Amino acid sequence: MTLDRAYHPVVSRGVLLFGSSSDDTVYALDARTGKVLWTYTTSGPIRFAPTVSGESVFVVSDDGCLYSLSLRAGKLN
């Protein structure tokens, strides 16, 4: 199964989020300006779109972990 042909972006509360399977990093950009707000690097590729609930971003990585990050700061919840 080929999963890595394109990033899967999500926009919530003015923040554009996507994960990268090439550098194992979640990116949060200002949806209006494109400025990087924060990044968070995991220990494995991120192949699926992040999920947002309230002020939390959930990201699953090939390292076998589910991460819960703050939407505004990118810190672990």
N, C-alpha and C positions, 0 to 999 in steps of 0.2 A: 504494500500500500504506500503510495507516495503522498506525503503530508506537507512537504516543505517547499512547494512551488511558490507560495505567496504568504505574506503575513496576514493575520486576521485581526484587523483593528476593531476597537470598541470605543465609543465616545459616551462619556457620562459626566454631567456637571461641568462641561467645558474642558474636560481632560480627554485626550486621545491616547489610548493604551494599546500596546501590541507587544508580543513576545517574539524573540528571535531564536531560531534553532542553530544559527551560525555562531553566536557568541553567548548563548545561554542567559540572555538578559531581557528583563521586562523594561520597556520604555514608557514614560508618561510625558506627553507633550501638551502644551497649551494648544487647544484646538483652533484657536483664532490666529495665533502668531506662529505656531510651529516650534516655539522655544522649548527645549528640553527642561522639564520641571524636576524630574528625578529618574534614576535608573536603579534596578535591583538585579544582581547577578545570582543565579542559582548554580547548582553543581551539575546541571545537565540541560540538554536542549528543551526549549519551550515550543511545542508544536501546535498548541491550540489557543484559541482566543481567551483572554482573561474574562472573568465574570465579575460584575460589580453588584454589590448589594449595600445600599446605604453609603457609608463612607469607607467600606472595605472592598479591596480588590483581591480576588482569588485566582491563583495561578498554579497550574500543575506542571511539573517538570519531569523529564525522563530520569531524574535522580530518585524518583519514587515518592517525592514529597508534594504536599499541597501547601502552598504559601498563602497566608492572609496578610495583606499589606494595607497600610493606610493610603487612601486615595490621594490625599493632599501632600503627604510627606514621603511615602514609599518605604516607611519603616514597618518592621514586623509587628503585627497586632498581638 
